[in-house]
């Protein structure tokens, strides 16, 4: 994110990094996690699970900020985020 001026507490801001895990066989391919991800980390894959749906795949793991929105929106509980070491750079 580009600021028009540098915030005074910029050095104190810590943005966590997340690692997304998708349970492919549980997914029903609704696409809500892909549609509403604020950082465009996910996309619909060409792969088909045993139910015949296209689950999401992670394309930009380094951009994940561990917000957990994908977890909250998933009706099948097939996606979860684990906070990892390190930080995402916003600038």
PLY file of the C-alpha trace (Angstrom):
ply
format ascii 1.0
element vertex 91
property float x
property float y
property float z
element edge 90
property int vertex1
property int vertex2
end_header
0.00 0.00 0.00
1.36 3.39 -0.95
0.79 6.24 1.49
0.79 9.88 0.44
2.86 10.53 3.52
4.71 8.21 5.85
2.82 7.46 9.10
4.71 8.27 12.30
4.32 4.72 13.60
5.26 2.92 10.37
8.16 1.09 12.01
5.79 -0.27 14.71
3.23 -1.71 12.29
3.43 -5.49 12.07
1.50 -7.25 9.31
1.40 -11.02 9.87
2.03 -13.58 7.15
-0.37 -16.45 6.64
-0.22 -19.89 5.08
-3.45 -21.07 3.44
-4.48 -24.73 3.50
-7.31 -26.04 1.31
-9.04 -29.35 2.02
-9.70 -30.19 -1.63
-12.11 -33.08 -1.09
-14.33 -31.05 1.24
-14.64 -28.06 -1.14
-17.85 -27.59 -3.15
-16.41 -24.96 -5.49
-18.59 -22.00 -4.51
-15.71 -19.55 -5.14
-16.49 -17.21 -2.26
-12.94 -17.43 -0.92
-11.58 -16.47 -4.35
-14.08 -13.66 -4.91
-13.71 -11.92 -1.55
-9.99 -12.34 -0.81
-8.71 -8.77 -0.31
-5.20 -9.61 -1.53
-6.09 -11.91 -4.50
-4.21 -14.84 -3.02
-6.54 -17.54 -4.40
-7.86 -18.54 -7.81
-10.14 -21.31 -9.07
-8.07 -24.27 -10.21
-8.49 -26.53 -13.23
-8.29 -29.54 -10.92
-11.52 -31.45 -10.12
-12.16 -33.12 -6.76
-14.13 -36.35 -6.26
-17.42 -34.41 -6.01
-16.83 -32.83 -9.42
-16.06 -29.29 -8.21
-13.12 -26.99 -8.93
-11.47 -26.12 -5.59
-9.36 -22.98 -5.15
-5.58 -22.98 -5.32
-3.09 -20.62 -3.76
-1.30 -18.46 -6.34
0.22 -15.65 -4.24
1.11 -17.17 -0.86
3.50 -14.32 -0.07
0.64 -11.79 -0.23
-1.51 -13.48 2.45
-1.91 -11.31 5.57
-3.70 -13.99 7.62
-6.97 -12.03 7.75
-9.04 -15.22 7.91
-11.82 -13.94 5.64
-11.64 -17.06 3.48
-12.17 -19.19 6.60
-15.18 -17.20 7.68
-16.86 -17.28 4.27
-16.36 -20.97 3.48
-19.68 -22.81 4.02
-17.96 -26.23 4.01
-15.04 -25.32 6.34
-12.63 -26.52 3.67
-10.07 -23.73 3.96
-8.04 -22.47 6.90
-5.16 -20.08 7.51
-2.19 -20.62 9.80
-0.17 -17.58 10.85
3.51 -18.10 10.09
6.75 -16.35 10.98
7.67 -13.26 9.04
5.87 -10.18 7.89
4.29 -8.93 4.69
5.66 -5.65 3.39
2.96 -3.12 2.62
5.04 -0.57 0.76
0 1
1 2
2 3
3 4
4 5
5 6
6 7
7 8
8 9
9 10
10 11
11 12
12 13
13 14
14 15
15 16
16 17
17 18
18 19
19 20
20 21
21 22
22 23
23 24
24 25
25 26
26 27
27 28
28 29
29 30
30 31
31 32
32 33
33 34
34 35
35 36
36 37
37 38
38 39
39 40
40 41
41 42
42 43
43 44
44 45
45 46
46 47
47 48
48 49
49 50
50 51
51 52
52 53
53 54
54 55
55 56
56 57
57 58
58 59
59 60
60 61
61 62
62 63
63 64
64 65
65 66
66 67
67 68
68 69
69 70
70 71
71 72
72 73
73 74
74 75
75 76
76 77
77 78
78 79
79 80
80 81
81 82
82 83
83 84
84 85
85 86
86 87
87 88
88 89
89 90
